Amino acid sequence: MGMDKKSPSSSPEFSVREFFQRFPDEQACLEHIMAVRFGGTFMHCPSCGVEGQFHKLAKRRVYACPHCLHQIAPTANTILHDTRTPLVSWFYAMYLFCTTRHGVSGKELQRQLGVTYKTGWRIGQQIRELTMKAQSFDALLSGHIELDEAYVGGRRSGGKRGRGAPGKTIVMGLASRDGNMKAVVIPDVKKDTLRSVVLDNVEPGSVVSTDELYSYNLLTGDGFQHGAVKHGRKEYAFYDYKTGENHHVNTVEGFWRLFKASIRSTHVQISGRYMNRYLSEFTFRASNRERVNGMFDLLVGAL
């Protein structure tokens, strides 16, 4: 079994060299979009119903049926429709979003893609919207769930830190021990607010770990197996011998540390107006961090 473990010094799963080998030009990008969105260029024509090899038209991002000449534009109704930015640049931007740890700023996209800052910022925001589509799932989180809230974004004008700090956006993270994660913006940390988020996203009867915030006391009454670590007493984990569950919120707190570090080092500050997009970007990576190739295709499929 040890032979199957990847060496830390081995080449990454999807290196920059491999990326440009796979996507050297516009044609390669279009063919990949056709493969992910339509299953390839050999298909049944939706117009005449005849199976055949669709061929790309010269100088156009369009494929045509060899029998009735019905046309399919793989970028139609996507963020790439009518874009003047080369598709290779868009693909490389998505690749950066899949492989980076601390996020990608508009200035970084400006430098990497050779575009204006306005274009780089717009590309970044549109890819974050893609992560919202790719990351969205209706299934409730189940198993053992960690809940924790944080105050992020904006400039702190001094005064109180932590809960109740001025000029901050309140966010709540929900992490399943199986790897799936969600994060949302919330208006406050009152009991009704937290209860609504939990009931909308967590399967009833799940094991839930939180800190000692009083508002979380609602969970037991709603049928959850609740365990609270008391940070105020320097308690960061405990084992419940009655249920056999190990309670802590280290997963979510680790996510918040990475997210806040990204804001400080990459984005400087984030407006509450766009906070959900940035949360989606980071939860997308957190839920899919073990498979860069799959993450990239999820973005292409969400186009």
Rosetta silent file (secondary structure, phi, psi, omega in degrees, C-alpha in Angstrom):
SEQUENCE: MGMDKKSPSSSPEFSVREFFQRFPDEQACLEHIMAVRFGGTFMHCPSCGVEGQFHKLAKRRVYACPHCLHQIAPTANTILHDTRTPLVSWFYAMYLFCTTRHGVSGKELQRQLGVTYKTGWRIGQQIRELTMKAQSFDALLSGHIELDEAYVGGRRSGGKRGRGAPGKTIVMGLASRDGNMKAVVIPDVKKDTLRSVVLDNVEPGSVVSTDELYSYNLLTGDGFQHGAVKHGRKEYAFYDYKTGENHHVNTVEGFWRLFKASIRSTHVQISGRYMNRYLSEFTFRASNRERVNGMFDLLVGAL
SCORE:     score description
SCORE:     0.000 S_00000001
   1 L     0.000  -32.276  179.835    0.000    0.000    0.000 S_00000001
   2 H   -65.028  -23.773 -179.885    2.915    2.328    0.686 S_00000001
   3 H   -68.167  -23.659 -177.229    3.946    2.027   -2.956 S_00000001
   4 H   -82.825  -14.438 -178.250    0.749    3.800   -4.010 S_00000001
   5 L   -73.946  130.897 -177.454    1.444    6.902   -1.914 S_00000001
   6 L   -75.737  135.292  179.256    2.657    9.821   -4.008 S_00000001
   7 L   -69.593  138.022  178.168    6.045   11.258   -3.097 S_00000001
   8 L   -59.977  -24.137 -177.901    5.948   14.903   -1.912 S_00000001
   9 L   -91.841   -1.503 -179.205    8.815   15.628   -4.340 S_00000001
  10 L   -74.122  166.570 -179.592    7.046   14.145   -7.400 S_00000001
  11 L   -64.362  146.304  178.671    5.580   16.315  -10.171 S_00000001
  12 L   -64.820  159.624 -176.622    2.167   17.844   -9.428 S_00000001
  13 L   -58.297  -39.765 -174.905   -0.925   16.181  -10.828 S_00000001
  14 L  -136.844   81.082 -174.996   -1.601   18.969  -13.342 S_00000001
  15 L   -76.126  166.806  176.719    1.570   21.010  -13.850 S_00000001
  16 H   -60.570  -40.663  178.811    1.895   24.194  -15.899 S_00000001
  17 H   -60.420  -44.780  179.143    3.865   22.227  -18.499 S_00000001
  18 H   -65.306  -37.080  179.092    1.061   19.666  -18.778 S_00000001
  19 H   -58.198  -50.458 -176.529   -1.522   22.438  -18.999 S_00000001
  20 H   -73.923  -19.608  171.567    0.095   24.057  -22.040 S_00000001
  21 H   -71.255  -37.312 -179.511    0.646   20.650  -23.637 S_00000001
  22 H   -78.677  -34.320 -174.791   -3.077   19.968  -23.358 S_00000001
  23 L  -128.552   69.163 -177.563   -4.255   23.461  -24.275 S_00000001
  24 L   -79.578  -20.016 -173.878   -1.716   25.031  -26.629 S_00000001
  25 L  -153.415  178.871 -178.583   -4.235   26.931  -28.763 S_00000001
  26 H   -58.517  -41.822 -177.495   -7.841   27.983  -29.340 S_00000001
  27 H   -60.719  -43.651 -179.684   -8.730   24.735  -31.124 S_00000001
  28 H   -63.401  -38.965  179.212   -7.673   22.580  -28.177 S_00000001
  29 H   -66.667  -44.079  179.067   -9.757   24.686  -25.798 S_00000001
  30 H   -62.140  -42.312 -179.815  -12.841   24.513  -28.014 S_00000001
  31 H   -64.304  -35.654  179.018  -12.525   20.742  -28.387 S_00000001
  32 H   -69.375  -39.192  176.737  -12.293   20.372  -24.607 S_00000001
  33 H   -62.991  -42.292  176.859  -15.421   22.483  -24.109 S_00000001
  34 H   -60.905  -41.244 -178.612  -17.214   20.320  -26.688 S_00000001
  35 H   -65.937  -43.279 -176.961  -16.056   17.176  -24.878 S_00000001
  36 H   -75.397  -40.169 -174.455  -17.172   18.376  -21.426 S_00000001
  37 H   -88.468  -32.540 -173.766  -20.438   20.049  -22.464 S_00000001
  38 H  -124.153    1.381  178.794  -21.561   17.883  -25.394 S_00000001
  39 L    85.404    5.659  178.525  -19.583   14.640  -25.115 S_00000001
  40 L   121.759 -176.460 -179.070  -17.287   15.407  -28.046 S_00000001
  41 L   -94.208  -11.487  174.858  -17.541   16.360  -31.707 S_00000001
  42 E   -97.156  109.476 -169.494  -18.890   12.960  -32.852 S_00000001
  43 E  -157.275  167.699  172.113  -22.548   13.130  -31.901 S_00000001
  44 E   -78.073  130.343  179.671  -26.180   12.895  -32.950 S_00000001
  45 L   -69.243  127.182  179.107  -27.270   16.128  -34.571 S_00000001
  46 L   -68.066  -12.677 -179.161  -30.039   17.755  -32.494 S_00000001
  47 L   -94.515  -56.586 -176.677  -31.574   19.029  -35.747 S_00000001
  48 L   -98.698  -13.762  177.086  -31.543   16.103  -38.213 S_00000001
  49 L    80.456    0.099 -179.036  -30.840   13.297  -35.745 S_00000001
  50 L   -86.012  137.254  178.781  -28.065   11.776  -37.859 S_00000001
  51 E   -80.946  137.179 -179.403  -24.873   10.744  -36.100 S_00000001
  52 E  -171.586  174.256  179.630  -21.724   12.249  -37.512 S_00000001
  53 E   -90.482  110.609  177.842  -18.461   14.082  -36.979 S_00000001
  54 L   -72.665  140.734 -177.520  -19.092   17.783  -36.446 S_00000001
  55 E  -116.864  141.484 -179.535  -16.445   19.991  -38.048 S_00000001
  56 E   -76.053  137.198  176.466  -15.274   23.378  -36.880 S_00000001
  57 L   -81.379  142.346 -178.104  -15.933   26.297  -39.215 S_00000001
  58 L   -62.504  135.737  174.817  -12.923   28.408  -40.139 S_00000001
  59 L    63.276   16.358  178.196  -12.411   31.586  -38.091 S_00000001
  60 L  -137.700  148.064  177.355  -15.508   30.917  -35.975 S_00000001
  61 L   -87.271   59.457 -173.585  -16.083   29.207  -32.619 S_00000001
  62 L  -140.265  142.332  173.782  -18.747   27.023  -34.192 S_00000001
  63 E  -115.025  142.474 -175.368  -19.075   23.342  -35.172 S_00000001
  64 E  -121.115  143.537  176.137  -21.383   22.224  -38.014 S_00000001
  65 L   -67.886  133.804 -179.078  -23.242   18.987  -38.712 S_00000001
  66 L   -70.537  -12.621 -176.267  -21.830   17.263  -41.844 S_00000001
  67 L  -101.265  -51.106 -176.881  -25.348   16.384  -43.013 S_00000001
  68 L  -111.993   -1.104 -179.781  -27.658   19.357  -42.433 S_00000001
  69 L    65.125   18.893  173.472  -25.043   21.986  -41.489 S_00000001
  70 L   -60.895  137.502 -173.292  -26.774   22.647  -38.167 S_00000001
  71 E  -107.835  141.142  174.825  -24.364   24.681  -36.045 S_00000001
  72 E  -123.790  125.132  176.667  -23.348   24.300  -32.411 S_00000001
  73 L  -103.214  107.225 -175.522  -21.374   27.034  -30.655 S_00000001
  74 L   -61.767  -22.481 -179.511  -19.698   25.429  -27.610 S_00000001
  75 L   -96.009    0.539 -178.983  -19.250   28.815  -25.909 S_00000001
  76 L   -63.218  141.434  179.234  -22.858   29.974  -26.460 S_00000001
  77 L    60.637   29.768  175.622  -24.714   31.004  -23.298 S_00000001
  78 L  -126.631  175.074  177.345  -21.491   30.902  -21.291 S_00000001
  79 L   -68.286  -11.604 -179.364  -19.141   33.544  -19.902 S_00000001
  80 L   -93.280   -2.965 -178.080  -16.979   32.904  -22.994 S_00000001
  81 L   -65.381  123.214  177.963  -19.660   33.926  -25.472 S_00000001
  82 L    64.722   15.374  178.078  -18.351   36.751  -27.683 S_00000001
  83 L   -69.988  142.827  176.575  -15.278   37.225  -25.501 S_00000001
  84 L   -93.720   -9.820  176.927  -12.323   38.905  -27.200 S_00000001
  85 L   -77.437  132.307 -179.451   -9.883   37.414  -24.722 S_00000001
  86 L   -54.170  143.507 -179.407   -8.221   34.254  -26.130 S_00000001
  87 H   -62.219  -32.106  177.739   -9.698   31.017  -24.785 S_00000001
  88 H   -60.936  -37.502  178.113   -6.221   29.873  -23.732 S_00000001
  89 H   -65.894  -42.272  176.945   -6.084   32.892  -21.413 S_00000001
  90 H   -62.037  -45.326 -179.887   -9.475   32.008  -19.914 S_00000001
  91 H   -63.109  -39.428 -179.533   -8.404   28.389  -19.447 S_00000001
  92 H   -67.960  -36.314  176.341   -5.146   29.438  -17.810 S_00000001
  93 H   -62.325  -43.354  178.135   -7.042   31.736  -15.456 S_00000001
  94 H   -65.252  -36.915  177.070   -9.286   28.808  -14.454 S_00000001
  95 H   -61.277  -42.967  178.445   -6.187   26.658  -14.024 S_00000001
  96 H   -61.867  -39.540  179.044   -4.727   29.245  -11.631 S_00000001
  97 H   -65.103  -30.219 -178.918   -7.940   29.226   -9.602 S_00000001
  98 H   -81.371  -26.304 -172.477   -7.729   25.423   -9.315 S_00000001
  99 H  -106.004  -20.138 -178.375   -4.071   25.229   -8.313 S_00000001
 100 L   -72.657  156.351  177.669   -3.476   28.293   -6.147 S_00000001
 101 L  -100.961  -36.238 -173.629   -3.691   28.098   -2.373 S_00000001
 102 L  -106.064   14.780  177.634   -4.197   31.750   -1.478 S_00000001
 103 L    89.222  170.409 -176.932   -6.477   32.852   -4.314 S_00000001
 104 L  -127.760  121.112  179.912   -5.917   34.906   -7.469 S_00000001
 105 L   -87.528  166.127  175.821   -6.251   38.678   -7.486 S_00000001
 106 H   -62.885  -36.301  178.453   -7.209   40.879  -10.409 S_00000001
 107 H   -65.815  -37.682  178.586   -3.653   42.295  -10.434 S_00000001
 108 H   -65.868  -41.450  177.318   -2.224   38.779  -10.661 S_00000001
 109 H   -65.532  -36.243  176.125   -4.469   37.964  -13.629 S_00000001
 110 H   -58.534  -45.757 -179.223   -3.414   41.248  -15.220 S_00000001
 111 H   -70.060  -45.416 -174.185    0.257   40.197  -14.953 S_00000001
 112 H   -71.017  -37.550 -174.791   -0.203   36.547  -15.908 S_00000001
 113 H   -95.993  -12.936 -178.517   -2.573   37.061  -18.859 S_00000001
 114 L    69.992   37.589  179.831   -1.191   40.335  -20.206 S_00000001
 115 L  -117.055  176.025  176.053   -4.581   42.072  -20.024 S_00000001
 116 L   -72.391  161.341  178.165   -5.776   45.295  -18.428 S_00000001
 117 H   -61.711  -38.759 -179.894   -6.607   45.309  -14.717 S_00000001
 118 H   -59.985  -43.407  179.134  -10.290   45.847  -15.569 S_00000001
 119 H   -67.600  -42.692  179.196  -10.285   42.725  -17.758 S_00000001
 120 H   -61.730  -43.000  179.110   -8.347   40.703  -15.171 S_00000001
 121 H   -63.518  -42.997 -179.348  -10.755   41.726  -12.392 S_00000001
 122 H   -65.114  -42.237  178.212  -13.784   40.853  -14.552 S_00000001
 123 H   -60.707  -43.615  179.800  -12.351   37.450  -15.494 S_00000001
 124 H   -61.420  -44.060 -179.674  -11.691   36.699  -11.827 S_00000001
 125 H   -66.316  -37.724  179.713  -15.214   37.619  -10.761 S_00000001
 126 H   -70.099  -34.614  176.055  -16.788   35.570  -13.537 S_00000001
 127 H   -68.714  -36.121  176.237  -14.712   32.517  -12.622 S_00000001
 128 H   -63.017  -36.809  175.296  -15.798   32.940   -8.988 S_00000001
 129 H   -64.809  -34.463  175.489  -19.390   32.857  -10.217 S_00000001
 130 H   -62.615  -40.830  179.550  -18.493   29.615  -12.012 S_00000001
 131 H   -63.827  -30.794  177.007  -17.284   28.152   -8.719 S_00000001
 132 H   -65.494  -39.239  177.381  -20.684   29.021   -7.233 S_00000001
 133 H   -71.876  -42.944 -177.457  -22.353   26.960   -9.970 S_00000001
 134 H   -70.024  -31.423 -175.648  -19.817   24.125   -9.806 S_00000001
 135 H   -87.496  -18.637 -175.352  -19.877   24.004   -5.996 S_00000001
 136 L   -68.335  131.776  174.029  -23.635   24.223   -5.572 S_00000001
 137 L  -147.757  142.744 -174.549  -25.320   20.996   -4.534 S_00000001
 138 L   -82.649  -19.265 -177.002  -28.762   20.417   -3.105 S_00000001
 139 L   -64.106  140.596  177.669  -27.797   17.478   -0.898 S_00000001
 140 L   -75.832  146.994  173.610  -27.646   18.209    2.805 S_00000001
 141 E   -67.132  140.222 -177.387  -24.351   17.790    4.614 S_00000001
 142 L  -139.594  173.457 -178.335  -24.384   14.630    6.680 S_00000001
 143 L    89.971 -130.037  178.074  -22.221   12.599    9.027 S_00000001
 144 E  -105.650  120.142 -173.906  -20.104   14.662   11.425 S_00000001
 145 E  -115.900  137.283  173.697  -20.402   18.398   10.744 S_00000001
 146 E  -106.347  136.286  178.199  -18.345   21.270   12.138 S_00000001
 147 E  -122.360  138.042  175.387  -19.890   24.748   12.432 S_00000001
 148 E  -162.171  147.564  178.538  -18.090   28.003   13.079 S_00000001
 149 E  -115.183  159.880 -178.775  -18.555   31.655   12.243 S_00000001
 150 E  -147.154  163.477  177.941  -15.993   34.358   11.540 S_00000001
 151 E  -117.181  114.588 -173.654  -15.718   38.109   10.951 S_00000001
 152 E  -136.303  167.443  173.393  -13.801   38.942    7.776 S_00000001
 153 L    80.540  163.343  177.372  -13.275   41.590    5.111 S_00000001
 154 L    71.732  172.867  178.322  -13.178   45.357    5.189 S_00000001
 155 L   -99.836  130.719  178.778  -10.825   47.577    7.111 S_00000001
 156 L   -83.007  125.699 -176.096  -10.943   47.463   10.909 S_00000001
 157 L   -91.706   15.526 -178.885  -11.086   50.981   12.308 S_00000001
 158 L   101.793  176.794  178.955   -9.906   49.925   15.732 S_00000001
 159 L    88.726 -144.528 -171.221  -11.775   48.876   18.811 S_00000001
 160 L   -66.340  140.968  173.225  -13.174   45.445   19.443 S_00000001
 161 L  -104.659  167.248  174.986  -11.753   42.335   17.777 S_00000001
 162 L    70.306 -144.371 -177.908  -13.493   39.028   17.106 S_00000001
 163 L   -60.516  128.223 -179.979  -17.241   38.732   17.593 S_00000001
 164 L    88.826    4.664  179.319  -18.872   42.116   17.228 S_00000001
 165 L   -65.023  137.471 -177.604  -15.890   43.761   15.514 S_00000001
 166 L   -74.585  154.346  174.525  -16.986   46.805   13.463 S_00000001
 167 L    72.401   16.440 -177.613  -16.687   47.000    9.680 S_00000001
 168 L  -114.007  157.221  173.596  -16.643   43.238    9.178 S_00000001
 169 E   -99.081  132.983 -179.711  -18.832   40.775    7.278 S_00000001
 170 E   -88.555  128.422  179.955  -20.131   37.832    9.318 S_00000001
 171 E  -127.826  151.134 -179.358  -19.669   34.466    7.618 S_00000001
 172 E  -127.253  131.315 -179.976  -20.575   30.958    8.713 S_00000001
 173 E  -110.512  141.364  177.663  -18.783   27.787    7.670 S_00000001
 174 E  -129.347  114.758 -176.039  -20.174   24.251    7.652 S_00000001
 175 E  -120.811  125.660  174.527  -17.656   21.468    7.052 S_00000001
 176 E   -87.173  142.317  179.789  -18.437   17.785    6.778 S_00000001
 177 L   -65.650  -12.709  177.542  -15.711   15.421    7.921 S_00000001
 178 L   -85.166   -1.489  174.088  -16.124   13.642    4.541 S_00000001
 179 L   116.518  -24.647 -179.803  -14.673   16.692    2.746 S_00000001
 180 L   -74.959  147.636 -176.970  -17.688   18.696    1.565 S_00000001
 181 E  -148.456  146.873  174.109  -17.972   22.253    2.779 S_00000001
 182 E  -132.768  153.155  175.461  -20.278   25.258    2.541 S_00000001
 183 E  -147.063  137.512 -176.644  -19.880   28.849    3.681 S_00000001
 184 E  -137.909  156.154  172.628  -22.452   31.641    3.671 S_00000001
 185 E   -83.853  134.388  178.570  -22.777   35.277    4.647 S_00000001
 186 L  -126.580  151.268 -177.003  -25.092   35.812    7.628 S_00000001
 187 L   -76.525  -27.185 -177.239  -26.501   39.063    9.069 S_00000001
 188 L  -162.805  179.609  179.815  -25.860   38.164   12.728 S_00000001
 189 L  -112.811   31.693  177.223  -25.138   35.256   15.085 S_00000001
 190 L   -73.487  159.068 -175.282  -28.547   35.141   16.719 S_00000001
 191 H   -56.722  -45.467 -177.644  -30.171   31.797   17.411 S_00000001
 192 H   -63.695  -37.444  179.870  -32.835   32.097   14.689 S_00000001
 193 H   -65.703  -50.145 -179.268  -30.233   32.988   12.061 S_00000001
 194 H   -65.098  -38.335  179.607  -27.926   30.068   12.872 S_00000001
 195 H   -61.150  -43.192  179.997  -30.866   27.681   13.185 S_00000001
 196 H   -61.421  -44.362 -179.933  -32.084   28.592    9.689 S_00000001
 197 H   -63.612  -44.000 -178.710  -28.633   27.982    8.152 S_00000001
 198 H   -64.891  -47.223 -178.530  -28.223   24.639    9.926 S_00000001
 199 H   -64.409  -31.024 -179.631  -31.696   23.346    9.027 S_00000001
 200 H   -78.197  -18.871 -170.738  -31.210   24.389    5.383 S_00000001
 201 H  -126.710  -11.514 -175.344  -27.820   22.685    5.016 S_00000001
 202 E  -120.950  134.691 -179.716  -27.414   19.838    7.529 S_00000001
 203 L   -67.822  132.964  179.452  -29.240   16.518    7.567 S_00000001
 204 L   -56.257  142.428  179.696  -31.344   16.006   10.716 S_00000001
 205 L    88.138   -4.127 -179.709  -29.761   13.671   13.235 S_00000001
 206 L   -69.234  157.404  172.726  -26.201   14.488   12.182 S_00000001
 207 E   -82.062  129.878 -175.789  -23.405   14.877   14.717 S_00000001
 208 E  -127.561  128.093  175.891  -22.537   18.581   15.003 S_00000001
 209 E  -109.745  135.262  178.668  -19.477   20.141   16.647 S_00000001
 210 E  -140.783  179.475  168.285  -19.379   23.867   17.516 S_00000001
 211 L   -88.705 -166.070 -172.461  -17.701   26.240   19.940 S_00000001
 212 L   -87.757   10.169  179.023  -19.486   27.453   23.078 S_00000001
 213 L   -51.263  128.138 -173.298  -21.508   30.260   21.426 S_00000001
 214 H   -57.434  -34.514 -177.180  -24.853   30.287   23.242 S_00000001
 215 H   -60.411  -23.841 -179.073  -26.865   30.416   20.010 S_00000001
 216 H   -77.005   -5.909  179.519  -25.731   26.879   19.140 S_00000001
 217 H   -63.984  -13.917  179.517  -27.631   25.464   22.124 S_00000001
 218 H   -67.088  -21.605 -167.524  -30.620   25.115   19.789 S_00000001
 219 H   -63.679  -40.629 -179.220  -29.068   22.106   18.029 S_00000001
 220 H   -63.308  -40.761  178.999  -29.968   19.418   20.551 S_00000001
 221 H   -64.620  -24.217  178.638  -33.609   20.497   20.540 S_00000001
 222 L   -92.133    9.620  174.035  -33.676   20.149   16.747 S_00000001
 223 L    92.703    8.596  178.194  -32.527   16.538   16.912 S_00000001
 224 L   -90.655  151.164  173.609  -28.796   16.956   16.289 S_00000001
 225 E   -87.581  100.305 -168.420  -26.104   15.221   18.355 S_00000001
 226 E  -102.104  134.128  172.098  -24.362   18.359   19.573 S_00000001
 227 E  -132.258  132.207 -176.653  -20.949   18.709   21.174 S_00000001
 228 E  -119.062  127.000  174.170  -19.421   22.093   22.052 S_00000001
 229 L   -87.838  139.472 -174.756  -15.739   22.788   22.694 S_00000001
 230 L  -101.450   90.851 -178.654  -15.173   25.549   25.221 S_00000001
 231 H   -63.225  -31.175  179.843  -12.481   27.795   23.783 S_00000001
 232 H   -62.488  -23.503  178.037  -12.815   30.175   26.693 S_00000001
 233 H  -101.008   16.040 -179.448  -11.446   27.431   28.930 S_00000001
 234 L    65.036   28.720  176.518   -8.624   26.652   26.482 S_00000001
 235 L  -100.432  123.906 -176.792  -10.430   23.516   25.334 S_00000001
 236 L  -119.756   -5.746  174.597  -10.020   22.836   21.601 S_00000001
 237 L  -166.400  148.557  172.711  -11.124   19.205   21.346 S_00000001
 238 E  -152.123  151.782 -179.618  -12.741   16.565   23.514 S_00000001
 239 E  -102.795  124.751  178.906  -13.792   12.947   23.129 S_00000001
 240 E   -89.348  105.239 -176.346  -17.373   12.047   24.049 S_00000001
 241 L   -68.578  -23.572  179.259  -17.140    8.554   25.560 S_00000001
 242 L   -71.029  -40.743 -176.509  -20.923    8.141   25.493 S_00000001
 243 L  -104.428  -15.904 -178.420  -21.239    8.592   21.722 S_00000001
 244 L    77.837   19.778 -178.020  -17.686    7.834   20.619 S_00000001
 245 E  -103.369  140.498  176.083  -17.422   11.161   18.800 S_00000001
 246 E   -98.966  112.672 -174.176  -14.373   13.425   18.758 S_00000001
 247 E   -97.998  128.475  171.592  -15.598   17.019   18.894 S_00000001
 248 L  -166.749  167.409  176.855  -13.608   19.973   17.540 S_00000001
 249 L  -123.447   31.592 -175.940  -13.974   22.714   14.926 S_00000001
 250 H   -64.978  -32.689 -179.614  -10.384   22.617   13.690 S_00000001
 251 H   -62.584  -50.436 -178.925  -11.395   21.968   10.069 S_00000001
 252 H   -68.053  -40.320  179.727  -13.486   25.132    9.784 S_00000001
 253 H   -64.445  -35.782  174.778  -11.030   27.189   11.811 S_00000001
 254 H   -63.958  -38.086  176.402   -8.221   26.065    9.483 S_00000001
 255 H   -62.721  -44.227  179.885  -10.360   27.179    6.543 S_00000001
 256 H   -64.621  -37.632  178.219  -10.889   30.604    8.128 S_00000001
 257 H   -61.147  -44.887  179.395   -7.148   30.980    8.766 S_00000001
 258 H   -65.605  -41.975 -178.116   -6.398   30.297    5.104 S_00000001
 259 H   -64.130  -45.280 -179.947   -9.224   32.552    3.932 S_00000001
 260 H   -68.261  -36.109  177.072   -8.133   35.475    6.121 S_00000001
 261 H   -63.893  -36.700  177.917   -4.488   34.992    5.142 S_00000001
 262 H   -65.352  -41.576  179.239   -5.540   35.217    1.499 S_00000001
 263 H   -61.371  -44.478 -178.370   -7.384   38.460    2.132 S_00000001
 264 H   -67.118  -42.230 -171.849   -4.352   39.973    3.861 S_00000001
 265 H   -93.388  -25.987 -173.206   -1.757   38.782    1.347 S_00000001
 266 H  -112.111  -46.660 -171.688   -3.661   38.615   -1.934 S_00000001
 267 H  -106.110  -12.711 -178.768   -6.806   40.721   -1.866 S_00000001
 268 L    68.974  -57.637  174.974   -6.045   43.255    0.931 S_00000001
 269 L  -155.400  157.937 -179.992   -9.783   43.571    1.620 S_00000001
 270 L  -128.888  129.817  176.843  -13.064   42.178    0.296 S_00000001
 271 L   -71.170  143.128  176.156  -16.322   44.068    0.046 S_00000001
 272 H   -59.022  -23.950  179.535  -19.329   42.413    1.666 S_00000001
 273 H   -62.415  -34.271 -176.622  -21.035   42.824   -1.711 S_00000001
 274 H  -109.078    7.619 -173.556  -18.749   40.182   -3.255 S_00000001
 275 H   -57.958  -41.133 -178.630  -18.052   38.063   -0.165 S_00000001
 276 H   -59.821  -33.996  179.956  -20.198   35.117   -1.293 S_00000001
 277 H   -66.786  -43.509 -178.839  -18.146   34.808   -4.500 S_00000001
 278 H   -70.017  -37.734  175.087  -14.861   34.613   -2.617 S_00000001
 279 H   -60.699  -42.996  179.416  -16.315   32.155   -0.098 S_00000001
 280 H   -62.510  -41.359  178.501  -17.482   29.979   -2.985 S_00000001
 281 H   -57.464  -45.852 -175.365  -14.020   30.089   -4.572 S_00000001
 282 H   -76.926  -36.736  176.671  -12.353   28.836   -1.394 S_00000001
 283 H   -69.208  -31.046  175.654  -14.977   26.233   -0.470 S_00000001
 284 H   -60.306  -46.542  178.220  -14.767   24.954   -4.059 S_00000001
 285 H   -69.135  -38.948 -178.366  -11.051   24.308   -3.626 S_00000001
 286 H   -63.695  -34.999 -178.286  -11.493   22.959   -0.108 S_00000001
 287 H   -81.945  -16.712 -174.939  -14.049   20.381   -1.295 S_00000001
 288 H  -129.132   22.184 -169.404  -12.021   19.315   -4.353 S_00000001
 289 L   -65.614  -18.918 -176.456   -8.409   19.893   -3.323 S_00000001
 290 L   -85.876   -7.029 -175.378   -7.302   16.300   -4.017 S_00000001
 291 L  -140.583   90.547 -177.248   -8.163   16.330   -7.735 S_00000001
 292 H   -65.845  -42.832  178.823   -7.012   19.319   -9.767 S_00000001
 293 H   -58.447  -46.883  179.413   -8.001   17.779  -13.116 S_00000001
 294 H   -64.380  -37.606  178.305  -11.512   17.094  -11.870 S_00000001
 295 H   -62.638  -42.505  179.724  -11.758   20.570  -10.385 S_00000001
 296 H   -62.843  -44.233 -179.516  -10.771   22.115  -13.712 S_00000001
 297 H   -68.962  -28.511  174.237  -13.383   20.097  -15.618 S_00000001
 298 H   -62.920  -40.013  177.787  -16.024   21.074  -13.045 S_00000001
 299 H   -66.073  -44.760  179.787  -15.337   24.716  -13.924 S_00000001
 300 H   -63.169  -40.490  179.295  -15.488   24.025  -17.671 S_00000001
 301 H   -66.712  -25.265  179.596  -18.705   22.090  -17.189 S_00000001
 302 L   -83.706   -3.915 -179.032  -20.193   25.025  -15.264 S_00000001
 303 L   -54.136    0.000    0.000  -19.567   27.419  -18.161 S_00000001
